Amino acid sequence: MSTAGRIAVCPGTYDPVTNGHLDIIARASRLFDGVVVSVAEGSNKKQPLFTAEERKALLRQSVEHLGNVEVVGFTGLLATHAREVGAVAFVKGVRTAADFDYENQMTQFNRRLA
């Protein structure tokens, strides 16, 4: 991302992108100098409904009005990707206590990797 300053990564499969995703991305765009929406191009969880290229295209169309948001694909470890784009934070949504517990574990894991 060419934007200097504080960059956040909004990672996910976005299969499909939802209004909830878009709300989180828009909020992050107001809090950070730049937001990289990082579309996971592979998943161990499930077979995606849309291809990675389709998901990225849908997201680009949905966030084109946000000047400090960039949509990219990534594979591999999220911590490595975040380092590559110069991110200082991850921004993710949580719906339930179980989501929070899972994301907290992932945060600890990524913190150790970083």
Secondary structure, DSSP 8 states (H G I E B T S, - for coil): ----S-EEEEEE--TT--HHHHHHHHHHHHHSSEEEEEEES--SS---SS-HHHHHHHHHHHHTT-TTEEEEEE-S-HHHHHHHHTEEEE-----SHHHHHHHHHHHHHHHHH-
